[in-house]
Amino acid sequence: HMKEESLVQSLLAMADSNIFLWSGQPSVLLINVDSTEADEGEKMSELAKALQLIKDKFETDQKETASNQTFHLKNSLVAVVDSKKPVVSRKALMNMAMHAAPTRWIVSGLELERGLVLSKEASYFAIREAKIYADLPGHVFVIPQFASKRDDTRQNSGSEVNPVPEGRVLYTGVGNDLLPTIRTKQSMTSNVAAYDCFQCSDAGVDDGAGTGAGEELTDDRSESRRLMGESSSKRSVEEQIEDLWWDLSVADVYGTPGGFRSSLDLIAKIHDRIEVSLISLLDRSDDHLEYLRYSDKSPILLIDRLGPHKEMMTLDLVPEVDEFGGRNCFNLLRLAQLATVGYKVTVLPGAFAASYPKTRAALCTEPIMKQKQYCDCDFPSESTIREILIDEVKRLGKIAVLLNELDSRVKSVI
């Protein structure tokens, strides 16, 4: 909406910062301009304002040189989607962007609206893994996300070497001093939802005060959303993934594993447990259904477009489910589906995304902080949600069987 021009500018600045951190590699940014509530005249005016702001931020000159502020956009596609009812879901936009991406490896899932910014080394680590696994298709790497309790002031904005352009949000990445504070929750927490600047309408709290400036929210959401159907005896998939990321990141920085998982055999077993845990989420049991449905983070994934099955673009068979619109609506579903069709699920050591008090404050305007938002799936009935999920699980099961049969035939021919 264009009623909050400063908010739109902040979101565009956040997008520009992440593209800049991607070090000139190809990127696709789709911007959904929602003006469904405006009349025709107002709608055209809001669209014109939005387009002008976007042009001001991203329009480049073909004659510009490497010293210019927009040089990092030379391999970027920025497009605007003007939506009419029904509103385009975030998952639909992600599918559009992934289809438009020209590269084999794709990173998707970053929530700009939460003030998330990629770490400075994320691009380096992504390129490194892409080269390592060039001849080993069918991998997906999870990039963890955190909410920082303090702003990172260690950026070299005053340095003559690679100075930070004015208005761009850049923070340092994994290092000797940062990793321990992430692990002990001293400066960062993986509970990013606790720092959202708005409240979900089903949160049961209505004090009108957001947490965008970094003040932690007391989390008294309903039992199903807090526990997400997880039994007390089983660690969640997200916890397993985060712990693996910690161990492998420490190994990168210090040269030694961070815990007791030093052997390759133990690391392999952890990968197996994560994949089994993800696949089991599709068994349609009530607890797994709740866990899938209410996961409140969109996973940030580095995905190989070449799937685990020979000469097949498996990724195209497992898109985001467009119908599942809503903030907390089956965010983990696609990762579970990728594991089911044979993708090897691991983590991207050293890379992460985080929101900071300044990035959250820039997006948490007073009207946003006072209003409540409906965060559940955008469907009128529970039966519709279950029907779509059942159809997806059946469709995926058929694909998995077909792929296994094709693999068997290929092996028999060889």
Residue, then its C-alpha position, 0 to 999 in steps of 0.5 A: h500500500m502507498k499510504e505509508e511512503s516512508l515504509v515503502q522506501s524502507l522496504l526498497a532500501m532493504a531489498d537494495s541492501n540484500i542485492f548489493l550483498w549478493s555481489g553482482q550475481p543475478s537476482v530477481l526482485l518482484i514487488n507486489v503493489d496492492s491497491t485493491e481497496a482504492d478506487e480507480g483514480e486513487k489506484m492509478s495515483e498510488l501505482a504511479k507513486a510506487l513505480q516512481l519510488i522503484k525507479d528512483k531506487f533501482e533504475t540504472d544508466q547503461k553508461e554507468t561505471a563500477s564506481n556508481q551506486t547502482f553497478h550492483l544492479k547490472n545483473s538484476l531484474v526488478a519487476v512490479v506486479d499490480s495485484k487485483k483481488p484475489v491478492v497474489s500470495r507471497k508463495a506465488l511471487m516466490n515461484m515467479a521469481m524462481h522461474a525467472a532466475p537464470t542460474r542453476w542455484i537459487v536462493s529464496g525465502l528472505e522476508l524483507e518485511r521482517g527487516l532481514v539482511l543477509s550476512k556479508e559473506a553469504s554470497y561467498f559461502a553460496i558460491r563456494e558450495a555451488k562449486i563444491y557440489a557442481d557434479l553432485p546435483g540435488h542439494v538444498f542448503v538452509i540459511p538460518q535467520f536470527a533477530s539481533k538484540r543490538d545493532d552491529t556497529r562493526q561495519n567499515s563505513g569509515s574505511e576508504v576501502n569498500p566504503v558503505p554507500e549512504g543509506r545501505v544496510l550492511y552488517t558483518g558476518v560470522g566471525n570469532d566474536l559473533l558465533p559464540t554470542i549467537r550460540t548463547k543467545q546473548s545477541m541473537t535469537s532464532n525466535v524472529a517472530a518475537y521481534d515482529c513489529f505487529q501482532c497476529s490477530d490470534a495472538g491473544v494480546d492487544d496492548g498496541a505496542g510493537t517490538g520493532a525497535g528491538e524490545e522483546l515481545t512476551d510470547d503468549r500465543s495459543e498452545s498450538r502455535r507455540l508448540m506447533g504440535e511438537s512432542s516434548s520428547k522430540r527436538s524440532v526439525e528447525e532446532q536440528i538444522e540450527d544446531l548442525w549449522w552452528d557446528l559446521s560454521v564453527a568448524d569453518v571459523y575455528g577449524t574445529p567442530g563446535g560440539f561433539r560431532s567431529s566425525l563424518d559418520l556422526i554428521a551423516k547421521i544428523h543429515d539422515r535424522i533431519e531428512v527423516s524428520l522432514i519427510s515424516l511431517l507429511d504423514r498427515s498426523d495431527d501434530h505434524l499438521e500443526y507443526l507444518r501449518y504454524s511454522d512462523k518463518s519462511p525458510i531461506l534456501l539455497i536450492d540446486r535447480l538440478g534435482p537428485h534424479k538424472e537429467m530431471m529438473t526436479l525443482d520444477l515439480v516441487p514449487e511453493v503451493d500458491e494457494f497457501g497464502g498467509r504469514n504463517c501458512f505451511n512455510l516448511l511444506r516445500l522443504a519437506q517436499l524436497a526431502t521427499v523427492g530425494y533432495k539432500v538437505t543440509v545447511l550453508p555454514g557461515a551464512f545467515a540472515a538477521s534483523y537488527p533494531k535499526t532495520r526493524a524500526a525502519l519498517c515498524t511505523e506507528p500504524i503498523m505497530k498498532q494494527k493486528q494482522y491475520c497471520d493464518c492461512d487465507f482460507p475460509s474453512e479448515s476443510t479447504i486447507r486439509e483438502i489442498l494439503i492432502d492433494e499435495v501429499k498425494r501428488l508428491g507421492k506419485i512423483a516420488v514413485l515415478l522418479n524411483e521407477l525411472d531411476s530403477r530403469v536407468k540402472s537396469v539399462i546401465 
